[in-house]
Amino acid sequence: MSADTLLLHEEDRVNVKRKGLRIALAVAVGFSWSVYSGAIIPFLGPLFAAQFLISSSRPMPLQKALAVTVLILVVGASLQFMTVLTGDRPPVLLLLLGLIYFGCFYQQANGKGGPTIFLVLVIAVMVPLLTILNEDLGDTILMILVQGVVTGMLLMWLAYVFIPDKGSPTLKVATATTYPRAARYAAANTAILLIAVVACLTREGLATAIVIPITVVSLLSQFDVAASTRAALGLVITNITGGVAASVAFGLLQVRPSLIFLFLLVLLAGLVFGGRAAMHAPSAKLYAGALTIFLLVFGTGVSPLPGSAAESFSTRVTYILVAIAYAIFMTTLLWPRQERSIG
């Protein structure tokens, strides 16, 4: 192996570490700032930032960032209008949501869309639930979404400013998992998510209602790495670890409630999960999912939303575990028995 090749490999390893540091710094700063400023959903901006940073080794260009912001605004406004219009006719609302979910999952099953599809799915879950279950947020949902996206992008750019790559970042073509029977997989995932949404709409507790289906969305985006029973077990353990870490962090924060301590807790989780999510390995997607679950669970604990009191925290953690078990059971039951192809 030549000296130039060794140098390139060394630079690549350094850049992977820098990418992990960027993810950790972005989620810690964003989460702390959101809590300090009294954001209603403090995990939203850091969650978007993590998705942007994990999915690419370069900052998003301004033109693409504006396009994503406009897309989120249009999707959010359309979903809010649709929910208000059909809120008193649940079957119609669920049919329309099902069509949106199917389109997103169909794109994923064909290896297209990237993190944008995940963001659209998160918004397609959040907006109907927030609109129906909390009327006080009805007029501010779009502003919350736009603030979350803009915050995520600012965190992404700032992370690159403070922790730039060494040399030119190595561009790796992502290996996308595609499914020969994409429509069947999309239909199964749509049914799985719709059932979760319906269950949450029939329960009280806004924070819990948000966490459960978003957890299901996160898990459905990870199942392409669970090609064996052992891999599926690793998926379960890794995601549960994210929830357990959030529970421990929330308990420690109750003992020593301060913004600095909160920052350190989220930074540590970002280093552990985000650092591994930055690696060029199949397991990276699992750790990205674990980071998502950590932000969701910890975020609902410190959120000013109704139903976010400390006494209900353990209940919400239980719901996260139920969501994981539910997603795995339903995919085993509904997914077609057909080999996947890597393309």
C-alpha positions, 0 to 999 in steps of 0.5 A: 500500500502506497504512502498516498493511500495510507494518508487517504485512509488516515484522513478518512478515519480522522474525518469520520471522528470529526463527523461524529463530533459534529453530530454530538456538538450539534445535538447538544448545543441545539437541545440545550438552546431549545430548552433554554429558549422554552421551545415546545418541542425541544428535540425537533431541531436537534433531530433534524440536524442529526439527520442532515449531518448523518446522511452526508459528509458535506454541508447542505448547499443553500439552494437545497436547504431552501428547497427542503424548507419550502418542502417542509412548509408545503407538506406541513401546511397541506397536512394541517389543512387536510386534518382540519378539513377531515378531522370530524371524518376519521376514515377520510383522514386516515385514508389520506394519511395512508396515501402519504405514508405509502408514497414515502415508504414506496420511495424508501423501498426503491432506495430513494429520498434519503433523509428527506423522506424520513423528515416528511414521515415525521411531519406527517405523523406530528402535524395530525397528532398535534392538530387533533390532540392539542388545539392550543398548538393549532396556529403554531404548528407550522411555525414550530416545524419551520423553526425546527428545520431552520434550527437543524440547518443552522446547527449543521452549518455551524458544526461544519464551521467549528469542526471542518473536515481534514482535507477533502472529505471522501465521497462514498456512494451510499449503498441503498437497500431496494426491494423487488416488491416495493409496493408490498413493502410500502403497503405493509409499512403503511399499515403498521404506521397507520395502526400506531397513529390510530392507537395514539389518537385514541389515547390521551397524552400528547407527548406519548402520542408523538413518540410512539409513531415516530419510533415506529418510523425510525425503526422501519427505516432501520430494518434493511440492516436486519437481514438475520435474526442476530442482526434483528436482535442487535437492532432491538438492543441498540434502540432500547439502549437509546431509550435506557440512556435517555431514562438515565439521563433524565434521572440524573438531570432531576438530581442536578437540574442545570443547563450545563449538566443537560448539555453534557448529558446530551453531548455524551449521548451524541458522542456515543450514538452519533460517533458510531452513526458516523462510521462507514458500517451497516450498524451506523443506521442502528446507532442513528436510530438509537440517537433518534430515540434518545432525543425523543425520550429525553426531549419529552421528559424536559418538554413543556408540553402537557403530559411531560411531567416526571411522574409519567416519564417511566410510562413513556419509556414503556411505550417506547419499548412497546413501540419497538416490540410492535414494529418488529412483530408487525414487520415479521407478520406483514412483510412479504417473504422475498429476498432484498437486493442491494443496489 
